[in-house]
Amino acid sequence: MVDVLGGTELMRLPGPEGRLGHAEVRVGDSVVMLADAPSPRDVMPAMLHLYVEDADALYERAIGHGATSLREPTTEFYGDRMAGVRDVLGNKWYFATHVEDIAPEEMARRAAELAAAAP
């Protein structure tokens, strides 16, 4: 999270057996709190959606740090540039950059057009 998102580690508390008990990372103006699962059988991957300055660059940085692609960067009908990755722990991360403001009528038109083209 620090390397890929450009965050700053604020604190880290060790847990039992070398696990991470608690950590806090500042990303932009937000603080993300995280910890390792208490045991291997309690692992529960998460899905996170973040708005970022450059979804394409963050996607490439995540892939470079071992993430696998779930969704290559694509501009969506609703005005966001989206990408998705799965990190080495199984968490799914979706990155978006808002690239276009769209009036409700235009968004409805685009959504209908997309639905009509679906198989």
Secondary structure as GFF3:
##gff-version 3
##sequence-region A 1 119
A	DSSP	alpha_helix	2	5	.	.	.	ID=ss1
A	DSSP	beta_strand	8	14	.	.	.	ID=ss2
A	DSSP	three_ten_helix	16	18	.	.	.	ID=ss3
A	DSSP	beta_strand	20	27	.	.	.	ID=ss4
A	DSSP	beta_strand	30	34	.	.	.	ID=ss5
A	DSSP	three_ten_helix	40	42	.	.	.	ID=ss6
A	DSSP	beta_strand	47	51	.	.	.	ID=ss7
A	DSSP	alpha_helix	55	64	.	.	.	ID=ss8
A	DSSP	beta_strand	68	75	.	.	.	ID=ss9
A	DSSP	beta_strand	80	86	.	.	.	ID=ss10
A	DSSP	beta_strand	92	98	.	.	.	ID=ss11
A	DSSP	alpha_helix	104	117	.	.	.	ID=ss12
###
